[in-house]
Amino acid sequence: MQDLTIWKVLEYFRLGMIVVDVFLIGLFFYAISKALKLRPRFKANPNVKPIMTVKKAELLEKWMDIKKKFNEGKADSLKVALIQGDALVDTILKSAGLSGEHMADRLDNIEPGELASFEDLWRSHKIRNQLVHEENFNLTQEIAERSLKGYEKFLKEIKVII
C-alpha cells in the first residue's frame, strides 16, 4: 500500500514538472520574440532640438576634418576623405548597436523605410568599396562629392550635423 502511494506521488510530481517545463519553454519563446524587436531604430523626431554631447562634438569635428580634406581637391585627399567618411558612419552604426562584421552587414540590418538617407548611404558605401577594392577605379571630383553628400545626408538625418 505504501509502495503504491510513493508511485502516485512520483507520478504527480512528474506531471507537475512537465507542466512547469511547458510553461518555461513558452516563456522562453515569448522573451525571445520580445528581445528581437529591441534594436536601434533611426527614427528622428524633427520637433526635438538636437543636444550637443561630447560624442556628438567629436563626430562633428571628425566630419569637419573630412570636409576640409575633401576641399583640398587633390586625388589622394578625395580618396582619404571618402574612406574616412565611410569609417565615421560605420563607427556611428556600431555605436548604435547594429551588428555585423562589416559596414554592409550593419546596413543590411536597417530597414529602408527606417532611414530616409538609406539609399544614398548604400550608394556611398559601394563607391568606397570600389575605391578600396578595384585597382583601376577612377574617383572623380563629382563621384567623391556625391558619395560624401550621401554620408552628409545621413549625418544630418541623425542630427550629428545641422
MOKA-V454742 format. One record per backbone hydrogen bond with DSSP energy under -0.5 kcal/mol. CO is the residue of the C=O (numbers start at 1). NH is the residue of the N-H. If there is no record, write none. Layout:
[[CO NH] [CO NH]]
//
This chain:
[[1 5] [2 6] [3 7] [4 8] [5 9] [6 10] [7 11] [8 12] [9 13] [10 14] [11 15] [12 16] [13 17] [14 18] [15 19] [16 20] [17 21] [18 22] [19 23] [20 24] [21 25] [22 26] [23 27] [24 28] [25 29] [26 30] [27 31] [28 32] [29 33] [30 34] [31 35] [32 36] [33 37] [34 37] [35 38] [37 39] [41 43] [42 44] [44 46] [45 48] [47 49] [51 53] [53 57] [54 58] [55 59] [56 60] [57 61] [58 62] [59 63] [60 64] [61 65] [62 66] [63 67] [64 68] [65 69] [66 70] [67 71] [68 72] [69 72] [70 73] [74 78] [75 79] [76 80] [77 81] [78 82] [79 83] [80 84] [81 85] [82 86] [83 87] [84 88] [85 89] [86 90] [87 91] [88 92] [89 93] [90 94] [91 95] [92 96] [93 98] [94 97] [102 106] [103 107] [104 108] [105 109] [106 109] [107 110] [111 114] [111 115] [112 115] [115 118] [117 121] [118 122] [119 123] [120 124] [121 125] [122 126] [123 127] [124 128] [125 129] [126 130] [127 131] [128 132] [129 133] [130 134] [133 135] [134 137] [137 139] [138 140] [140 144] [141 145] [142 146] [143 147] [144 148] [145 149] [146 150] [147 151] [148 152] [149 153] [150 154] [151 155] [152 156] [153 157] [154 158] [155 160] [155 161] [156 159]]
//
